[in-house]
């Protein structure tokens, strides 16, 4: 038992180093994901990467609709932009419409003071840059953080990240050796009321985000549909 426990701790520590320091997105131009609700395709999410020297712009657009008996239950659209300089997030912005609710985030990096300045629909203020990341799941750095910023509203969420192990999964007839993680809100709320309870999968070889699943009024899945390289 002690040998098994040592292996798990050693493997996970090494995995953190890989996720934290290796650049895996230099050649990626576009990512496309299918969104499923209760196993039915309901929408898409796209990410576009543009590079200008050491500056990287990441723009995304996502949308889905959920209908039942001809009645529109959920209508969701979101657009985001991330700007990185030498791998460091400098700006983030998003605009989201969720049925009749409008949500947004405007984030700036105050390098001098080591803080993120956030103007969001759910949070306004400054927070230390250390140990936090915006919860855009394509960025695998999120597994190393104890906090994430909601890309929809700016809310700061404390999280526990658990490595669930390696799994073989198939997406669109393609086989992946995946690294599986669970993200859970680090609070005292009951499990069914936590803001965050999501399973996320990254490809073991490329560390690309390939899948995500969670329960919210039904079963949701994001599956990688397409990768386009420069």
VEXDREN-2710 file (C-alpha; in Angstrom, 1 decimal):
% VEXDREN-2710
k/r/px/py/pz
1/UNK/0.0/0.0/0.0
2/UNK/2.8/2.4/0.9
3/UNK/4.5/1.7/-2.5
4/UNK/1.3/2.4/-4.4
5/UNK/0.7/5.7/-2.4
6/UNK/4.3/6.8/-3.1
7/UNK/3.8/6.1/-6.8
8/UNK/0.6/8.2/-7.0
9/UNK/2.2/11.1/-5.2
10/UNK/5.4/11.0/-7.3
11/UNK/3.4/10.7/-10.6
12/UNK/1.1/13.6/-9.8
13/UNK/3.9/15.8/-8.7
14/UNK/5.8/15.1/-11.9
15/UNK/2.6/15.8/-13.9
16/UNK/2.2/19.2/-12.2
17/UNK/5.7/20.1/-13.5
18/UNK/4.9/19.1/-17.0
19/UNK/1.6/21.0/-17.0
20/UNK/3.2/24.1/-15.5
21/UNK/6.2/24.5/-17.7
22/UNK/5.7/23.0/-21.2
23/UNK/4.3/25.1/-24.0
24/UNK/1.9/23.0/-26.0
25/UNK/-0.1/25.5/-28.0
26/UNK/2.5/27.1/-30.2
27/UNK/1.3/25.4/-33.4
28/UNK/-2.4/25.4/-32.7
29/UNK/-4.6/27.7/-34.8
30/UNK/-8.2/26.6/-34.0
31/UNK/-10.0/24.3/-31.6
32/UNK/-13.6/23.3/-32.1
33/UNK/-15.8/21.5/-29.6
34/UNK/-19.3/19.9/-29.8
35/UNK/-21.6/20.6/-26.9
36/UNK/-24.1/17.8/-25.9
37/UNK/-27.0/17.9/-23.4
38/UNK/-28.3/14.5/-22.4
39/UNK/-26.4/13.0/-25.3
40/UNK/-28.0/15.3/-27.9
41/UNK/-25.9/17.8/-29.9
42/UNK/-27.1/21.3/-28.9
43/UNK/-24.2/23.7/-29.7
44/UNK/-20.6/24.5/-30.5
45/UNK/-17.6/26.2/-29.0
46/UNK/-14.7/27.6/-31.0
47/UNK/-11.2/28.9/-30.0
48/UNK/-9.0/30.8/-32.3
49/UNK/-5.3/31.4/-31.5
50/UNK/-3.3/34.3/-33.1
51/UNK/0.4/35.0/-32.4
52/UNK/2.2/38.3/-32.8
53/UNK/5.8/37.8/-31.6
54/UNK/5.5/37.0/-27.9
55/UNK/1.9/38.1/-27.7
56/UNK/-0.9/35.5/-28.0
57/UNK/-4.5/36.4/-28.6
58/UNK/-7.1/33.7/-27.9
59/UNK/-10.7/34.4/-29.0
60/UNK/-13.6/32.1/-28.4
61/UNK/-17.3/31.9/-29.3
62/UNK/-19.8/29.4/-27.9
63/UNK/-23.5/29.0/-28.3
64/UNK/-26.1/26.4/-27.5
65/UNK/-29.9/26.0/-27.4
66/UNK/-32.0/23.5/-25.4
67/UNK/-35.5/22.9/-26.5
68/UNK/-38.2/20.6/-25.1
69/UNK/-41.6/20.0/-26.8
70/UNK/-40.9/23.0/-29.0
71/UNK/-40.3/25.3/-26.1
72/UNK/-36.9/27.0/-25.8
73/UNK/-35.6/26.3/-22.3
74/UNK/-32.0/27.5/-22.6
75/UNK/-30.5/30.0/-25.0
76/UNK/-26.8/30.7/-24.4
77/UNK/-24.1/32.7/-26.2
78/UNK/-20.7/33.8/-25.1
79/UNK/-17.6/35.4/-26.6
80/UNK/-14.2/35.8/-24.9
81/UNK/-10.8/37.2/-25.6
82/UNK/-7.5/36.4/-23.8
83/UNK/-4.2/38.3/-24.3
84/UNK/-1.0/36.7/-23.1
85/UNK/2.5/38.2/-23.1
86/UNK/5.3/35.5/-22.7
87/UNK/2.7/33.1/-21.4
88/UNK/1.4/35.6/-18.8
89/UNK/-2.3/36.6/-18.9
90/UNK/-2.5/40.4/-19.4
91/UNK/-6.2/40.9/-20.3
92/UNK/-9.3/38.9/-20.4
93/UNK/-12.8/40.0/-21.4
94/UNK/-16.1/38.2/-22.0
95/UNK/-19.7/38.9/-22.8
96/UNK/-22.4/36.3/-22.2
97/UNK/-26.1/36.1/-22.6
98/UNK/-27.9/33.3/-20.7
99/UNK/-31.6/33.5/-21.6
100/UNK/-32.5/37.0/-20.5
101/UNK/-29.4/37.5/-18.2
102/UNK/-26.4/39.5/-19.3
103/UNK/-23.1/38.6/-17.7
104/UNK/-19.6/40.0/-18.4
105/UNK/-15.9/40.1/-17.3
106/UNK/-13.2/42.8/-17.8
107/UNK/-9.9/41.7/-16.3
108/UNK/-6.5/43.5/-16.4
109/UNK/-3.1/42.4/-15.1
110/UNK/-1.6/45.0/-12.8
111/UNK/2.0/43.7/-13.0
112/UNK/3.4/46.4/-10.7
113/UNK/1.2/45.3/-7.8
114/UNK/0.9/41.6/-8.7
115/UNK/-2.9/41.7/-8.9
116/UNK/-5.7/41.1/-11.4
117/UNK/-8.2/44.0/-11.5
118/UNK/-11.6/42.5/-12.2
119/UNK/-14.8/44.2/-13.2
120/UNK/-17.4/41.4/-13.5
121/UNK/-21.1/40.9/-13.2
122/UNK/-20.6/38.8/-10.0
123/UNK/-17.3/40.3/-8.7
124/UNK/-15.5/43.6/-8.7
125/UNK/-12.2/44.1/-7.1
126/UNK/-8.5/43.1/-7.1
127/UNK/-7.0/39.7/-6.3
128/UNK/-3.4/38.4/-6.1
129/UNK/-2.2/36.9/-9.4
130/UNK/-0.5/34.0/-7.5
131/UNK/-2.4/30.7/-7.5
132/UNK/-5.3/31.7/-9.7
133/UNK/-6.3/31.3/-13.3
134/UNK/-9.3/32.2/-15.5
135/UNK/-11.3/29.0/-16.0
136/UNK/-11.0/28.6/-19.7
137/UNK/-10.5/24.9/-19.8
138/UNK/-8.2/24.7/-22.8
139/UNK/-5.5/26.1/-20.6
140/UNK/-4.2/23.1/-18.7
141/UNK/-2.4/25.3/-16.2
142/UNK/-5.7/25.2/-14.3
143/UNK/-4.9/21.8/-12.7
144/UNK/-2.1/23.5/-10.7
145/UNK/-4.3/26.2/-9.1
146/UNK/-6.3/26.4/-5.9
147/UNK/-8.5/29.2/-7.3
148/UNK/-10.2/30.0/-10.6
149/UNK/-11.9/33.1/-12.0
150/UNK/-15.3/32.4/-13.7
151/UNK/-14.9/33.4/-17.3
152/UNK/-18.6/34.3/-17.4
153/UNK/-19.1/36.5/-14.4
154/UNK/-15.7/37.1/-12.8
155/UNK/-16.6/35.2/-9.6
156/UNK/-13.6/33.8/-7.7
157/UNK/-14.0/30.1/-7.0
158/UNK/-11.8/28.1/-4.6
159/UNK/-11.3/24.7/-6.1
160/UNK/-9.9/21.2/-5.2
161/UNK/-8.4/19.4/-8.1
162/UNK/-8.2/15.6/-7.9
163/UNK/-6.3/13.4/-10.4
164/UNK/-8.6/10.5/-11.2
165/UNK/-6.0/8.5/-13.3
166/UNK/-5.4/7.6/-16.9
167/UNK/-8.4/6.5/-19.0
168/UNK/-8.8/5.3/-22.6
169/UNK/-11.6/7.2/-24.3
170/UNK/-13.0/7.4/-27.8
171/UNK/-14.2/10.7/-29.4
172/UNK/-15.5/10.8/-32.9
173/UNK/-14.0/7.3/-33.6
174/UNK/-10.5/8.5/-32.4
175/UNK/-8.8/6.8/-29.4
176/UNK/-7.2/8.9/-26.7
177/UNK/-5.1/8.1/-23.7
178/UNK/-6.5/10.7/-21.4
179/UNK/-5.6/12.2/-18.1
180/UNK/-8.7/12.6/-16.0
181/UNK/-9.3/15.3/-13.4
182/UNK/-12.2/16.3/-11.1
183/UNK/-12.6/20.0/-10.2
184/UNK/-14.7/20.6/-7.1
185/UNK/-15.6/23.8/-5.3
186/UNK/-13.7/24.1/-2.1
187/UNK/-16.5/25.2/0.2
188/UNK/-18.9/23.8/2.8
189/UNK/-21.9/23.5/0.5
190/UNK/-23.6/20.1/-0.2
191/UNK/-22.3/18.3/-3.2
192/UNK/-25.4/19.0/-5.3
193/UNK/-25.2/22.8/-4.6
194/UNK/-21.5/23.4/-5.3
195/UNK/-20.7/25.9/-8.0
196/UNK/-18.1/23.6/-9.5
197/UNK/-18.2/19.8/-9.9
198/UNK/-16.7/19.1/-13.3
199/UNK/-14.7/16.2/-14.9
200/UNK/-12.1/17.3/-17.4
201/UNK/-9.9/15.2/-19.7
202/UNK/-6.6/16.1/-21.3
203/UNK/-4.8/14.1/-23.9
204/UNK/-1.8/12.5/-22.3
205/UNK/0.5/13.1/-25.3
206/UNK/-0.4/16.6/-26.4
207/UNK/-2.1/17.9/-23.2
208/UNK/-5.0/19.2/-25.3
209/UNK/-8.3/19.6/-23.6
210/UNK/-10.4/16.8/-25.2
211/UNK/-13.5/16.4/-23.1
212/UNK/-15.5/17.8/-20.2
213/UNK/-18.6/16.6/-18.4
214/UNK/-20.9/17.7/-15.6
215/UNK/-24.4/17.6/-14.3
216/UNK/-26.6/20.7/-14.3
217/UNK/-30.4/20.2/-15.0
218/UNK/-29.1/17.2/-17.0
219/UNK/-25.9/15.7/-18.3
220/UNK/-23.5/18.0/-20.3
221/UNK/-20.5/17.1/-22.4
222/UNK/-18.0/19.1/-24.4
223/UNK/-16.1/16.9/-26.9
224/UNK/-13.2/17.9/-29.1
225/UNK/-14.4/18.0/-32.7
226/UNK/-11.4/19.4/-34.6
227/UNK/-7.9/20.8/-34.2
228/UNK/-6.3/23.0/-36.9
229/UNK/-2.6/23.7/-36.8
230/UNK/-0.5/26.5/-38.4
END
